[in-house]
Amino acid sequence: MTTIGNCFALLILAITMIVFFSIKYHITKASYYYTVCLIFTLVSAIANTIRIEVTTRFTLDPWTIKLCATADFMLMLLTTSVLALYLISKICEHCVDNENFFIPKFALAIIFLLLCSVLIANLKFGFIFYSPAPGVYKEGSIYYLPYLFIIPQISLIIICCLKHKKILTNSVKLALIESVPVVCLCILSKLLYDNISVFVLSIVLIELIFFLNFQNHRIGVNSLTNLNGSRSFFKEINTRIKKQTKFKVYLIKLQNLSI
């Protein structure tokens, strides 16, 4: 069931990546983060599937099993960190002060380093997962502890939304609202069917929501006003010149305009 869930997630991710990389975009900080997030998610889904298949089919020594599981957890939580970073970059996209983005980025780095420390400590104490014998993988008493590190990431996003609520675009608000039922549905599925892995699938679905709300904007369209920007203006002029179409340009200058 875990492999089936990951394969379904890989299918959705592959479609999203094909469409995403086939469209031209403004090269922005947010688009870089989204690209990195897609790549990390792809690597995480493949690594998680391979780890599960190898540990169930082959008899590996305990240390190999624990190291593979540790790397798997780190990769998944690194993916959520980049996803949170991408969303925060969209929230702070129209902020003038760069400090508004530096502080959340620093906080996400601290959260991830704390997670790494917990996972390294688990290699010795086995409170999250352990391997008592070759080829055996067992969940520890607090197996879901690494997933709790997502809570401060979500809290950081909420704080950024509240701090910059006056400049939040409709696309950001819609993406946040649509992500809530997806996460709730994945959690409910995990509670009902414990053998289903929904972590990667939930990340992929959230990335799909973000793509539909953010990254599929046409090039030259302002994400704040949803109106054509200067690039679209000059592109339209060049197109009309090449087609030798008659047109007029009206220039309106507003002085002392304050909002």
Secondary structure, DSSP 8 states (H G I E B T S, - for coil): -HHHHHHHHHHHHHHHHHHHHHS-----HHHHHHHHHHHHHHHHHHHHHHHHHHHHHS---HHHHHHHHHHHHHHHHHHHHHHHHHHHHHHTTT-S-THHHHHHHHHHHHHHHHHHHHHHHHHHH-SSEE-SSTT--EE-TTTTTGGGGHHHHHHHHHHHHHHTGGG--HHHHHHHHHHHHHHHHHHHHHHH-TT---HHHHHHHHHHHHIIIIITS-TTB-TTT-SB-HHHHHHHHHHHHHTT-----------S---
